[in-house]
Amino acid sequence: MLLRKRCVPLYCKGAITGSVISRLVGDNGCSEGASAIPLEHPIWAGFGLTLLALFSYPLFARFPITRDFPWANLLLFLFAGGLLALGLKRAFRESELYRGKVSGSILGGLSVILFGLFCYGIFYVAKDIPSADRALRRGQTAPDLVSMARTAGLSLYRIS
């Protein structure tokens, strides 16, 4: 089975910038003005999308539709996982064309860990907030800290 290298178009500087490059196929299977460079962009794009999904939650938390359930972040994680899976498939199945077995595995593992930490923080830690039954009401005075410490069996030392 003959594997064909994927080609990355390189834009040439000519008299007319931004013109359409002619698609004449050369001997190496690439168009004119293109080089045979193995693409491992899906791995890096997937990891970048994972970071975007992780750190964009405060942005999405401003809106009620994405604050109640983080569906936008989960969709970003889903797309990132698809890109990582595509890049890892290319890296392991067509290893003579695509590099990135080691970096793809490391970035894929980091992405899974970041997704796990996001789910832990959103679905477990956020639900562990104490109830409002014991909170102070409007106009109610706060209890004295010394009396609270004594009821808890703690001793307070005055540092001066």
Backbone as ProteinMPNN parsed JSONL, in Angstrom:
{"seq_chain_A": "MLLRKRCVPLYCKGAITGSVISRLVGDNGCSEGASAIPLEHPIWAGFGLTLLALFSYPLFARFPITRDFPWANLLLFLFAGGLLALGLKRAFRESELYRGKVSGSILGGLSVILFGLFCYGIFYVAKDIPSADRALRRGQTAPDLVSMARTAGLSLYRIS", "coords_chain_A": {"N_chain_A": [[0.846, -1.174, 0.0], [0.691, 2.078, -0.933], [1.502, 4.981, 0.675], [0.383, 8.264, 0.698], [1.789, 11.442, 1.059], [0.539, 14.154, 2.935], [-0.035, 17.478, 1.877], [1.06, 20.754, 2.601], [-0.062, 23.866, 1.767], [1.969, 26.5, 0.637], [2.089, 29.93, 0.557], [2.981, 31.894, -2.12], [5.039, 34.731, -2.78], [4.102, 37.064, -4.938], [3.471, 39.189, -7.767], [0.819, 39.854, -7.532], [-0.666, 39.863, -4.573], [-2.28, 37.53, -2.495], [-3.498, 36.157, -4.484], [-4.987, 33.412, -6.236], [-3.415, 30.334, -5.96], [-2.107, 28.323, -8.457], [-3.114, 24.967, -8.98], [-1.243, 22.918, -9.834], [-0.106, 19.675, -10.124], [2.81, 18.225, -8.964], [5.752, 16.053, -9.154], [6.018, 14.891, -6.623], [3.474, 14.626, -5.657], [2.407, 16.829, -4.546], [0.966, 20.088, -4.722], [2.015, 22.883, -6.737], [4.233, 25.057, -5.109], [3.922, 23.994, -2.656], [4.82, 21.984, 0.174], [5.824, 18.759, 1.347], [4.896, 18.246, 4.347], [4.52, 16.632, 7.382], [1.447, 16.648, 9.107], [0.64, 17.441, 12.365], [-1.16, 18.896, 13.623], [-3.845, 18.498, 14.667], [-3.491, 17.338, 17.214], [-2.233, 19.325, 18.799], [-4.114, 21.358, 18.492], [-6.318, 20.174, 19.683], [-5.436, 19.977, 22.354], [-5.109, 22.688, 22.927], [-7.775, 23.513, 22.683], [-8.804, 22.104, 24.811], [-7.627, 23.474, 26.971], [-8.846, 25.955, 26.534], [-11.524, 25.259, 26.994], [-11.391, 24.618, 29.683], [-10.537, 26.996, 31.009], [-12.417, 28.861, 30.221], [-14.71, 28.744, 31.656], [-15.345, 30.677, 33.764], [-16.063, 32.826, 32.11], [-18.342, 31.858, 30.773], [-19.951, 31.47, 32.976], [-21.201, 33.79, 33.583], [-23.625, 33.989, 32.35], [-26.986, 32.924, 32.718], [-27.934, 30.623, 31.36], [-25.727, 29.045, 30.822], [-24.611, 28.883, 33.284], [-26.04, 27.261, 35.041], [-25.8, 24.64, 34.048], [-22.851, 23.395, 32.689], [-22.856, 23.223, 29.7], [-21.718, 24.353, 27.401], [-18.97, 24.342, 27.912], [-18.597, 21.59, 28.148], [-19.181, 20.797, 25.541], [-17.024, 21.99, 24.221], [-14.958, 20.488, 25.374], [-15.671, 18.031, 24.268], [-15.257, 18.432, 21.48], [-12.517, 18.907, 21.605], [-11.598, 16.433, 22.505], [-12.279, 14.895, 20.269], [-10.551, 15.999, 18.31], [-8.073, 15.355, 19.473], [-8.259, 12.557, 19.442], [-8.325, 12.103, 16.682], [-5.787, 13.102, 15.932], [-4.102, 11.393, 17.426], [-4.786, 8.954, 16.309], [-3.834, 9.282, 13.719], [-1.105, 9.569, 14.319], [-0.346, 7.078, 15.37], [-1.267, 5.133, 13.541], [-0.292, 5.859, 11.016], [2.57, 6.091, 11.269], [4.952, 6.53, 9.887], [4.516, 8.785, 8.438], [3.415, 10.748, 10.129], [4.457, 12.526, 12.943], [4.6, 12.566, 16.54], [3.839, 10.683, 18.441], [4.738, 10.451, 21.111], [4.459, 13.107, 22.157], [1.756, 13.469, 21.573], [0.559, 11.464, 23.126], [1.235, 12.34, 25.693], [0.003, 14.893, 25.764], [-2.626, 14.096, 25.333], [-3.094, 12.575, 27.664], [-2.776, 14.594, 29.617], [-4.939, 16.182, 28.889], [-7.102, 14.518, 29.502], [-6.782, 14.365, 32.268], [-7.177, 17.094, 32.962], [-9.832, 17.38, 32.121], [-11.06, 15.614, 33.911], [-10.509, 16.921, 36.362], [-11.968, 19.26, 35.936], [-14.606, 18.25, 35.798], [-14.773, 17.16, 38.379], [-14.581, 19.5, 39.935], [-16.821, 20.97, 39.067], [-19.092, 19.278, 39.24], [-18.947, 17.945, 41.699], [-17.521, 19.316, 43.859], [-18.724, 21.839, 43.726], [-21.303, 21.262, 44.469], [-21.081, 20.808, 47.122], [-21.566, 22.867, 48.84], [-22.392, 24.519, 51.857], [-25.696, 24.475, 53.376], [-28.212, 27.084, 53.422], [-29.548, 27.284, 55.775], [-28.257, 27.666, 58.214], [-27.19, 30.141, 57.957], [-26.656, 33.669, 58.614], [-29.357, 35.922, 59.132], [-30.885, 38.898, 57.769], [-30.139, 41.734, 59.647], [-29.572, 40.291, 61.911], [-27.273, 39.73, 64.572], [-23.83, 38.864, 64.53], [-22.404, 35.957, 66.09], [-20.35, 35.991, 69.06], [-16.916, 35.509, 68.716], [-15.227, 34.488, 70.691], [-16.924, 33.175, 72.483], [-17.874, 31.227, 70.748], [-15.555, 29.766, 70.258], [-15.051, 28.765, 72.795], [-17.268, 27.094, 73.195], [-16.704, 25.195, 71.324], [-14.558, 23.997, 72.432], [-12.036, 25.064, 72.175], [-9.148, 27.014, 72.908], [-8.379, 30.415, 73.076], [-5.607, 32.413, 72.489], [-4.201, 35.438, 73.391], [-2.306, 37.471, 71.422], [0.167, 39.773, 71.755]], "CA_chain_A": [[0.0, 0.0, 0.0], [1.483, 3.295, -1.065], [0.945, 6.08, 1.457], [0.637, 9.561, 0.085], [2.004, 12.498, 2.042], [-0.355, 15.307, 2.851], [0.727, 18.659, 1.516], [0.682, 22.021, 3.21], [0.196, 24.917, 0.775], [2.762, 27.66, 1.018], [1.682, 31.029, -0.295], [4.149, 32.519, -2.721], [4.99, 36.179, -2.915], [4.136, 37.411, -6.353], [3.07, 40.556, -8.069], [-0.531, 40.028, -6.998], [-0.737, 39.145, -3.31], [-3.591, 36.978, -2.209], [-4.083, 35.524, -5.659], [-5.179, 31.972, -6.133], [-2.26, 29.587, -6.434], [-2.523, 27.27, -9.381], [-3.03, 23.639, -8.374], [-0.553, 21.975, -10.698], [0.457, 18.594, -9.327], [4.181, 17.889, -9.335], [6.166, 14.658, -9.041], [5.881, 14.368, -5.269], [2.073, 14.557, -5.29], [2.003, 18.086, -3.938], [0.744, 21.155, -5.68], [3.141, 23.797, -6.883], [4.298, 25.973, -3.994], [3.588, 23.286, -1.415], [5.839, 21.037, 0.59], [5.295, 17.588, 2.041], [5.17, 18.36, 5.779], [3.523, 15.876, 8.132], [0.608, 17.486, 9.955], [0.248, 16.961, 13.683], [-1.917, 20.007, 14.184], [-5.01, 18.145, 15.487], [-3.087, 17.063, 18.6], [-2.025, 20.594, 19.483], [-5.39, 22.08, 18.504], [-7.15, 19.534, 20.697], [-4.969, 20.377, 23.679], [-5.453, 24.105, 23.082], [-9.212, 23.588, 22.916], [-9.008, 21.639, 26.185], [-7.304, 24.605, 27.85], [-9.892, 26.953, 26.355], [-12.722, 24.773, 27.674], [-11.16, 24.659, 31.124], [-10.41, 28.351, 31.537], [-13.5, 29.733, 29.78], [-15.893, 28.585, 32.505], [-15.778, 31.951, 34.371], [-16.719, 33.634, 31.094], [-19.68, 31.308, 30.55], [-20.724, 31.498, 34.222], [-21.907, 35.072, 33.673], [-24.938, 33.855, 31.743], [-27.748, 31.897, 33.44], [-28.137, 29.385, 30.602], [-24.522, 28.227, 30.929], [-24.197, 28.813, 34.68], [-26.712, 26.15, 35.701], [-25.148, 23.415, 33.582], [-21.783, 23.878, 31.793], [-22.933, 22.494, 28.444], [-20.795, 24.932, 26.418], [-17.632, 23.822, 28.218], [-18.573, 20.168, 27.829], [-19.073, 20.689, 24.082], [-15.63, 22.289, 23.873], [-14.181, 19.301, 25.726], [-15.991, 16.977, 23.306], [-14.522, 18.727, 20.255], [-11.088, 18.724, 21.883], [-11.359, 14.987, 22.516], [-12.313, 14.425, 18.881], [-9.301, 16.388, 17.65], [-6.988, 14.552, 20.028], [-8.403, 11.192, 18.933], [-7.907, 12.124, 15.28], [-4.334, 13.257, 15.875], [-3.454, 10.178, 17.93], [-4.992, 7.898, 15.31], [-2.86, 9.516, 12.652], [0.262, 9.372, 14.81], [-0.052, 5.67, 15.609], [-1.537, 4.294, 12.37], [0.588, 6.265, 9.922], [3.711, 6.638, 12.007], [6.039, 6.968, 9.011], [4.19, 10.112, 7.926], [3.069, 11.696, 11.182], [5.153, 12.423, 14.208], [3.74, 12.972, 17.631], [3.361, 9.604, 19.313], [5.04, 10.77, 22.507], [3.799, 14.358, 22.547], [0.319, 13.25, 21.518], [0.144, 10.683, 24.294], [1.352, 13.2, 26.876], [-1.045, 15.913, 25.706], [-3.904, 13.41, 25.528], [-3.213, 12.265, 29.09], [-3.017, 15.851, 30.337], [-6.302, 16.622, 28.589], [-8.018, 13.681, 30.283], [-6.651, 14.795, 33.668], [-7.831, 18.392, 33.085], [-11.273, 17.15, 32.027], [-11.464, 15.018, 35.18], [-10.504, 17.964, 37.386], [-13.1, 20.144, 35.658], [-15.834, 17.561, 36.219], [-14.739, 17.079, 39.84], [-14.872, 20.818, 40.483], [-18.151, 21.455, 38.704], [-20.188, 18.391, 39.63], [-18.838, 17.442, 43.066], [-17.138, 20.35, 44.83], [-19.701, 22.924, 43.7], [-22.524, 20.823, 45.151], [-20.75, 20.606, 48.524], [-21.722, 24.151, 49.519], [-23.318, 24.346, 52.992], [-27.039, 25.002, 53.153], [-28.443, 28.431, 53.92], [-30.326, 27.232, 57.018], [-27.451, 28.15, 59.339], [-26.636, 31.46, 57.63], [-27.237, 34.807, 59.326], [-30.432, 36.64, 58.459], [-30.701, 40.345, 57.735], [-30.348, 42.372, 60.936], [-29.131, 39.421, 63.002], [-25.881, 40.003, 64.92], [-22.937, 37.711, 64.464], [-22.032, 35.483, 67.424], [-19.033, 36.354, 69.551], [-15.956, 34.467, 68.361], [-14.672, 33.888, 71.903], [-17.898, 32.206, 72.989], [-17.91, 30.103, 69.797], [-14.354, 28.961, 70.47], [-15.197, 28.04, 74.066], [-18.227, 25.998, 73.025], [-16.063, 24.166, 70.513], [-13.467, 23.404, 73.187], [-10.758, 25.651, 71.782], [-8.716, 28.138, 73.725], [-7.824, 31.505, 72.298], [-4.501, 33.114, 73.143], [-4.034, 36.806, 72.921], [-0.933, 37.759, 71.001], [0.374, 41.208, 71.784]], "C_chain_A": [[0.891, 1.236, 0.0], [0.794, 4.417, -0.309], [1.338, 7.394, 0.816], [0.773, 10.622, 1.171], [0.995, 13.614, 1.828], [0.492, 16.554, 2.626], [0.168, 19.892, 2.192], [0.956, 23.117, 2.192], [0.994, 26.067, 1.366], [2.411, 28.777, 0.05], [2.912, 31.751, -0.808], [3.941, 34.024, -2.818], [5.13, 36.517, -4.387], [3.738, 38.86, -6.543], [1.685, 40.852, -7.497], [-0.615, 39.209, -5.714], [-2.157, 38.682, -3.077], [-4.238, 36.324, -3.41], [-4.174, 34.018, -5.449], [-3.968, 31.27, -6.736], [-2.751, 28.468, -7.341], [-2.246, 25.91, -8.76], [-2.417, 22.63, -9.339], [0.14, 20.926, -9.848], [1.834, 18.248, -9.864], [4.467, 16.414, -9.155], [5.922, 14.083, -7.653], [4.427, 14.311, -4.802], [1.561, 15.822, -4.654], [1.798, 19.125, -5.013], [1.97, 22.07, -5.716], [3.111, 24.803, -5.74], [3.917, 25.315, -2.677], [4.703, 22.314, -1.094], [5.19, 19.904, 1.359], [5.712, 17.642, 3.503], [4.119, 17.555, 6.512], [2.76, 16.775, 9.095], [0.333, 16.789, 11.276], [-0.544, 18.042, 14.398], [-3.132, 19.578, 15.001], [-4.665, 17.859, 16.949], [-2.95, 18.371, 19.373], [-3.303, 21.419, 19.536], [-6.332, 21.489, 19.546], [-6.733, 19.915, 22.103], [-5.278, 21.85, 23.939], [-6.938, 24.301, 23.352], [-9.573, 23.077, 24.305], [-8.717, 22.761, 27.174], [-8.358, 25.709, 27.749], [-11.168, 26.532, 27.087], [-12.573, 24.863, 29.182], [-11.218, 26.085, 31.662], [-11.508, 29.3, 31.069], [-14.745, 29.586, 30.645], [-16.284, 29.88, 33.215], [-16.458, 32.889, 33.376], [-18.155, 33.163, 30.877], [-20.544, 31.362, 31.804], [-21.467, 32.814, 34.408], [-23.35, 34.961, 33.193], [-25.705, 32.718, 32.404], [-27.88, 30.574, 32.684], [-26.909, 28.473, 30.674], [-24.003, 28.144, 32.356], [-24.792, 27.585, 35.36], [-26.1, 24.808, 35.312], [-24.107, 23.82, 32.542], [-21.758, 23.156, 30.453], [-21.978, 23.047, 27.392], [-19.377, 24.42, 26.656], [-17.533, 22.333, 27.884], [-18.528, 19.937, 26.318], [-17.653, 20.999, 23.608], [-14.72, 21.113, 24.212], [-14.434, 18.16, 24.742], [-15.252, 17.199, 21.984], [-13.022, 18.533, 20.44], [-10.739, 17.244, 21.906], [-11.388, 14.396, 21.121], [-11.046, 14.778, 18.124], [-8.115, 15.581, 18.166], [-7.055, 13.112, 19.525], [-7.965, 11.101, 17.478], [-6.392, 12.217, 15.158], [-3.599, 12.022, 16.368], [-3.636, 9.013, 16.965], [-3.998, 8.037, 14.168], [-1.438, 9.189, 13.111], [0.599, 7.899, 14.972], [-0.299, 4.792, 14.392], [-0.596, 4.602, 11.222], [1.846, 6.888, 10.505], [4.869, 7.061, 11.113], [5.764, 8.341, 8.41], [4.025, 11.153, 9.026], [3.907, 11.446, 12.422], [4.152, 12.667, 15.313], [3.207, 11.846, 18.482], [3.55, 9.973, 20.78], [4.317, 12.037, 22.936], [2.284, 14.218, 22.517], [-0.199, 12.466, 22.705], [0.193, 11.526, 25.567], [0.234, 14.239, 26.894], [-2.429, 15.295, 25.865], [-4.133, 13.058, 26.99], [-3.475, 13.509, 29.931], [-4.437, 16.362, 30.103], [-7.324, 15.815, 29.377], [-7.976, 14.086, 31.758], [-7.358, 16.144, 33.884], [-9.346, 18.265, 32.99], [-11.801, 16.541, 33.325], [-11.503, 16.041, 36.304], [-11.654, 18.957, 37.184], [-14.399, 19.503, 36.129], [-15.896, 17.438, 37.736], [-15.125, 18.423, 40.463], [-16.298, 21.268, 40.231], [-19.257, 20.579, 39.3], [-20.103, 17.894, 41.071], [-18.574, 18.557, 44.075], [-18.176, 21.47, 44.867], [-21.001, 22.541, 44.4], [-22.311, 20.65, 46.652], [-20.806, 21.919, 49.321], [-22.692, 23.959, 50.685], [-24.669, 25.0, 52.718], [-27.192, 26.368, 53.813], [-29.229, 28.442, 55.224], [-29.562, 27.846, 58.186], [-26.856, 29.528, 59.084], [-27.334, 32.547, 58.443], [-28.319, 35.459, 58.48], [-30.151, 38.139, 58.527], [-31.055, 40.932, 59.11], [-29.895, 41.534, 62.122], [-27.652, 39.692, 63.277], [-25.081, 38.714, 64.887], [-22.577, 37.264, 65.875], [-20.606, 35.896, 67.771], [-18.065, 35.21, 69.28], [-15.38, 33.778, 69.586], [-15.639, 32.851, 72.456], [-18.019, 31.013, 72.051], [-16.716, 29.194, 70.002], [-14.464, 28.163, 71.758], [-16.19, 26.894, 73.942], [-17.646, 24.881, 72.201], [-14.906, 23.503, 71.251], [-12.1, 23.934, 72.832], [-10.416, 26.778, 72.755], [-8.062, 29.169, 72.829], [-6.737, 32.186, 73.109], [-4.395, 34.489, 72.544], [-2.566, 37.062, 72.628], [-0.797, 39.266, 70.98], [1.819, 41.565, 71.661]], "O_chain_A": [[1.751, 1.389, 0.867], [-0.349, 4.767, -0.603], [2.493, 7.599, 0.441], [-0.04, 10.684, 2.092], [0.65, 13.966, 0.7], [1.608, 16.657, 3.136], [-1.045, 20.048, 2.336], [2.105, 23.29, 1.784], [0.711, 26.537, 2.468], [2.439, 28.573, -1.164], [3.775, 32.167, -0.034], [2.816, 34.513, -2.922], [6.172, 36.273, -4.996], [3.681, 39.642, -5.595], [1.415, 41.962, -7.038], [-0.632, 37.979, -5.769], [-3.116, 39.371, -3.426], [-5.415, 35.97, -3.359], [-3.508, 33.449, -4.584], [-3.55, 31.563, -7.856], [-3.702, 27.759, -7.013], [-1.234, 25.734, -8.081], [-3.022, 21.597, -9.623], [0.899, 21.268, -8.941], [2.008, 18.009, -11.059], [3.545, 15.609, -9.019], [5.645, 12.89, -7.526], [4.177, 13.975, -3.644], [0.397, 15.889, -4.259], [2.39, 19.047, -6.089], [2.832, 22.024, -4.839], [2.05, 25.349, -5.436], [3.623, 25.999, -1.697], [5.438, 21.876, -1.979], [4.126, 20.077, 1.954], [6.775, 17.134, 3.86], [2.927, 17.767, 6.289], [3.361, 17.572, 9.816], [-0.158, 15.661, 11.293], [-0.588, 18.09, 15.627], [-3.439, 20.255, 15.981], [-5.482, 18.118, 17.833], [-3.489, 18.508, 20.471], [-3.55, 22.11, 20.525], [-7.06, 22.221, 20.216], [-7.585, 20.152, 22.959], [-5.664, 22.217, 25.049], [-7.319, 25.153, 24.154], [-10.531, 23.554, 24.914], [-9.483, 22.972, 28.115], [-8.719, 26.323, 28.752], [-11.818, 27.359, 27.726], [-13.542, 25.157, 29.884], [-11.882, 26.343, 32.666], [-11.524, 30.456, 31.492], [-15.748, 30.251, 30.385], [-17.477, 30.176, 33.274], [-17.334, 33.664, 33.758], [-19.076, 33.977, 30.807], [-21.769, 31.305, 31.698], [-22.289, 32.929, 35.318], [-24.201, 35.758, 33.59], [-25.138, 31.65, 32.632], [-27.933, 29.513, 33.306], [-27.045, 27.252, 30.595], [-23.05, 27.41, 32.619], [-24.125, 26.938, 36.167], [-25.908, 23.941, 36.164], [-24.447, 24.526, 31.592], [-20.752, 22.541, 30.101], [-21.473, 22.285, 26.567], [-18.664, 24.1, 25.705], [-16.502, 21.871, 27.393], [-17.901, 18.981, 25.861], [-17.142, 20.346, 22.698], [-13.821, 20.775, 23.442], [-13.517, 17.407, 24.416], [-14.683, 16.259, 21.428], [-12.337, 18.051, 19.537], [-9.698, 16.843, 21.385], [-10.61, 13.493, 20.814], [-10.519, 13.953, 17.377], [-7.253, 15.17, 17.389], [-6.025, 12.513, 19.217], [-7.311, 10.136, 17.083], [-5.784, 11.492, 14.371], [-2.579, 11.639, 15.794], [-2.742, 8.179, 16.82], [-3.404, 7.061, 13.711], [-0.662, 8.595, 12.361], [1.74, 7.508, 14.728], [0.397, 3.791, 14.217], [-0.149, 3.69, 10.526], [2.148, 8.057, 10.266], [5.696, 7.871, 11.53], [6.685, 8.995, 7.923], [4.444, 12.3, 8.873], [4.046, 10.315, 12.887], [2.982, 12.943, 15.048], [2.213, 12.028, 19.184], [2.635, 9.824, 21.59], [3.637, 12.046, 23.962], [1.597, 14.796, 23.359], [-1.271, 12.763, 23.232], [-0.696, 11.438, 26.414], [-0.409, 14.442, 27.924], [-3.313, 15.906, 26.466], [-5.24, 13.221, 27.502], [-4.295, 13.483, 30.849], [-5.063, 16.91, 31.011], [-8.308, 16.37, 29.866], [-9.013, 14.143, 32.419], [-8.062, 16.317, 34.879], [-10.071, 18.964, 33.699], [-12.878, 16.914, 33.787], [-12.43, 16.033, 37.115], [-12.241, 19.437, 38.154], [-15.206, 20.155, 36.793], [-16.967, 17.596, 38.322], [-15.909, 18.469, 41.411], [-16.916, 21.885, 41.098], [-20.251, 21.097, 39.81], [-21.117, 17.456, 41.616], [-19.325, 18.718, 45.036], [-18.473, 21.996, 45.939], [-21.726, 23.416, 44.874], [-23.265, 20.373, 47.38], [-20.157, 22.047, 50.359], [-23.718, 23.299, 50.521], [-24.773, 25.948, 51.939], [-26.388, 26.752, 54.662], [-29.548, 29.517, 55.733], [-30.162, 28.48, 59.054], [-26.095, 30.034, 59.909], [-28.463, 32.366, 58.901], [-28.204, 35.535, 57.256], [-29.273, 38.58, 59.268], [-32.123, 40.661, 59.659], [-29.844, 42.041, 63.242], [-26.865, 39.864, 62.346], [-25.588, 37.631, 65.176], [-22.456, 38.099, 66.771], [-19.773, 36.118, 66.892], [-18.37, 34.058, 69.588], [-15.072, 32.588, 69.527], [-15.221, 31.764, 72.856], [-18.246, 29.893, 72.51], [-16.85, 27.972, 69.927], [-14.024, 27.014, 71.818], [-15.978, 25.829, 74.523], [-18.048, 23.727, 72.355], [-14.328, 22.541, 70.746], [-11.094, 23.307, 73.161], [-11.299, 27.404, 73.342], [-7.286, 28.832, 71.935], [-6.932, 32.498, 74.284], [-4.489, 34.668, 71.33], [-1.703, 36.887, 73.488], [-1.539, 39.96, 70.285], [2.167, 42.745, 71.669]]}, "name": "protein", "num_of_chains": 1, "seq": "MLLRKRCVPLYCKGAITGSVISRLVGDNGCSEGASAIPLEHPIWAGFGLTLLALFSYPLFARFPITRDFPWANLLLFLFAGGLLALGLKRAFRESELYRGKVSGSILGGLSVILFGLFCYGIFYVAKDIPSADRALRRGQTAPDLVSMARTAGLSLYRIS"}
